[in-house]
Amino acid sequence: MNKRSRLKRCAQLIGAAVLSSMMMRAQTAAPTAPDHPSIIIQGQTFTPRSILARNMGAPEDQTTQFPPHKIIGNLYYVGTKTLSSFLVVTPQGNILIDSTYERNVPTIQKSVEQLGFKFFDIKILLGSHAHGDHQEGDALVKQLTGARVLAMAEDVPALQDIKPGGKAHPIDKTLRDGEAVTLGGTTLIAHLTPGHTRGATTWTMKVLEGGKSYNVVINSSLRAPTVVTPAIAGEFRRSFKRVRSLPCDVQLGDHPAQYNLQEKYSKIRSGGPNPFFDAVSCKFETDMEEAMFRAILDEQKKAVR
């Protein structure tokens, strides 16, 4: 190797070392975004990232079947480990709430059939809010069952953007706040609880168990974004107030972690009283999400000051 080649090689090595040093400094200067604010509710600490991780779990949790089971009365669970899907059974056909991801539809079908029901008996498909992990499978469910897809009007634009494989998102009827959906003697009421999405919908229904009537609340997510605009803040304030006003004996949610499904299911298997009767659960999720919402707002105000 001649002198000129050695100088050129030396320059290349120095350049590579300098570039590597610069990259290391850049990585040190730009660490992962901090996970804040932090709140404590009933002795439990939550951060935005921990709430999201609690809800979603690992990717395989989102697609792995959770054992299908009866919750109360004519209401059943047919979702995955971390994405809820509920089946309401009536003499005139059934109602499905949340199709989740399109790839989960066969899993939901399997759960419905393991419970002894027919998937094609689903006549109405409802949703909690216009995110793919909750309503991406709507087109496939409609294709397989012919079910009518009903959606809160405020969520229609976002739903129309959910097009797995290029398929248009079906919407057979738009709903308004407080509207009733009735099939086979069972009525669900759609409550507009926006914030997480513009048309986020909390569903309520009355069920019969042991000759008594109970109030079931199926919450849509109340998780606030990392940046809360004044418009979104107004929506959340109204939604927290609305959810707290709903009579509740049994609280469910669009993610099983929102109502401690794992723990309650283990109690079902061991026998005893129905663990889904849980007055504490009716308040805990709303308390936690509202505390986080207010903490995010406080941080934003301090940052402005």
N, C-alpha and C positions, 0 to 999 in steps of 0.2 A: 504494500500500500504506500503510494507516494505521499509527500508532505501535504499537497493540496487535498487529497482524499482524506488524510487523517484530520485536517482542519475542518473539512466539511462534516465528517462523521462526528467530531467533537461538538460542533455547533448544533447538530441534530439532537444529540444527547442532552445538551444544556437546554435546548428549547423544550424538549419533552419534559425535563425535570421542572422547568419554570411553569409549563402549562399544568402539570400535575399539582404543583404547589398552589397555583391559582384556583384550581378546581376544588381542592381541599378547603381552602379559605372560604370559597363561595358557599360550600356545603355547611361549613361551620357558622357562617354568617346568616344562613337561611335555613334554620332548623324547621322541623314540623310545626305547623301552626299550633299555638298553645290551646289547650282544651279547657276553656273557661266560659262562663262562671261556674262555680261549684255551689251546690245547695245541699242542705241536710233536711230530710223529711222522715220523721219517726225513726231517727237514729241511722238512717241510710243516706249515704253520700251519692249525689248524682252530678254528672257533668253532661254537656251536650253529646259528647262522643260516647259516653257510657250508656246514655239512654238509647242512642241509635244502635249501638252494639247489642244491647239487651233486646231490642225489638227485632232486629234482623238476624242475629246469630251468624253462623258461618254460612257460606254459599250453599253447602249441602243441606243445612237445616231448612233453608227456604224451599227445598224441593223434596225433602224426605217426608213420607207419610207419617202423620201422628195417628195413633190408634183411633179410629172413628168411634164415637160414643154418644149416648144420650146425655143431654145437659139437663133438661127439665121439660116435662110435658111433650109437646110435638116438635121440640127444637133439638137439633143434633149438630155435632162438630164433625166436619169432613175435610179439614184443612191439613196443612203441613206442620212441621215443628214450630215454625216462626211466622207463618202467614195464615191467618184465620179464614175459614170458609164455613158458612153455616147453612144447614138444610132445615127448612120449615115444612113439615109434612101435613097435608090436608087431604080430605076425601076427594077433592076435585083436582088434584095435582099438587106439585110441590114448588117451593120458592127457594132459590139459591141466593145467598148473599156473599158476594166477592168470589170472582173466578180466579183470582191471583194471576200468576204468570201463565201464559199460554201453555208452556211446557208442563204445568202442573195439572192441566185439565184431566189427563188420563188418571192421575193419582186421585183427584177428587171423584171421578167416576168410580174408581175402584172402591173408595171409601163408602160412597152411596150404596153400591151394590153389596158390600160386605155387611151393611146394616140391614139388608133385606129389601131395599127399595130399588126402583128402576130409574136409571139416569134419564131416560127419555120422558119420564113423568114430570120433569122440571118444566113448569109453565111460565114462570116469571123469574127474571134475573135482575137482582138489585146490586148496588155497590156502595162502598163507604166513601171513597174519594178517588179522583182521577189521577192515580199514579199506577205505573205498570205493574208493580208488585201486588196490586189489589184488583185491577180491572183489565189487564192485558188479555186475559183469556175469554173476554166476552164474546168475540166473534166466533170462536171455536165452539163455545157452549151453545150459542144460538144455532150454529150449523148442525151440531149433533142432536139437539133436542127440539129446535123450533121455538124455544122460549122467547117471550117478549122481553126486551131490554128496556128498563125504566131508569132514568137518570135525573138527578137534580139539575134544573136549568142552568144554574151558575157554573156547573162543571162541564157542560156540553163542549165548549171550545177546547178545553184541555183533553177531553176524551177523544175528540176527533183527531187529535194529534197522535193518539196511540194506535199504531197501525202495524202490528206484527206481520212480517212477511208481505207488507204492502196492503193487507186487508183493511178495508174501511171499517171503522168502529160502528157497530149497529146501535141505533137509538130509536126505539119504537114509540116512546112517549117521554116527554119531559115532565118533571114533577116540580111542585112549588112547596115552599116551607109549610109544614103542617098537613100536607096532603096524605090521605089514607090509601093504602094498597091492600085490597081484600081478596082472598081466595079461599074457598071451602070453609068459610066460617072463621077464619083467622085474619086479623087485621094488623098491619104494621103501619106506624106513623113515621113519616119522614120529617126530621127536624134539621133545619139548616144550621150547621155549626161551623162556619168558615174560619179560615186562618191558615190551616195547613194547606188547603186548597180553597178556591172560591166557593165551591159547592159541596164541601165536606158534609157528610150526612150522618147524623146519629139516628139509629132506628130504635123504636120502642114497640113493645107488643105485650099483651097479656096472655099468660099461659095457665092452664089448669093442671094441678098436681095434687093428688089426694083429696079431690073435691074442693080445693081452695084455688083462688086466683092470685097470681103473682105478676109483678111488673118486671119485665126484662128490658135492660138498656144495652144496646150494642153500640159502643162508642166508636166514632171515627177518631183518628189521631188528633190530638191537641198539641202536637210538638211544634214549637216555634222555630223559625229559621234563625240562622246566625245573625242576620240583620233584619230588624223589624221596622218597617216603614210605618208612618202614622196611620195609613189606611188599614194595614194588616193588624196593627195594634188595636184599632177600633173593632175589627172583626173578632179578634180573640177575646176582648173584654165582653162582648155580647155573647160569645159562645160559652165562655166559662159560666156566665150567669145563667144561660139557658140550660146547660147540662146540670147544674146544681139544682135547678127547679124541677127536674124530672123525677117522678116517683121511681124508686129503685129497690128491688129485692134481690135481683140477680144482675150483676154487671159483667159484660163481656167487652171485647175490643177487637180491632182489626189485626192486632198482633197478640198472640196468646200470653206473652209476658205481661201485658197490661192487666191481666186478671189472674196471674199465677196458675196457669193451666197445668203445668207439670205437677205442682204440689196437689192441686185439687183432684187431678186424675188419679194420683196414687191413693188418695183417700177414697175415691169411688171404688177402687179395686179391693180395698180393705173392708168395705162395708160401712155401715153407720149412716148418720144424717147426710143429706145432700150437701156437699161442700160448696156448691155454687150459691147457696143462700149466704151472702157475705156482705153485711152492712158496711164493714170497714172498706172493702174493695170498692163499693159504690162511690166513696169519696177520695180514696188514696190517689188514684191516677190523676184526677182533676186537680187535687191539691199540689201534687208534685209538678205537673206541667204548668200550672199557673205560677208556682214559685219560680220555676226556671224562666218563664216568660218575663216576669217582673225583674229578675236578676239580669237578664239580657238587656232590658230597657234601661236599668240603672247604669249598667256599664256603658251603654251608648251615650247616655246623658253626661256621664263623667268624662268620656272621651271628647265630647263637644266642648265642655267647659275647659 
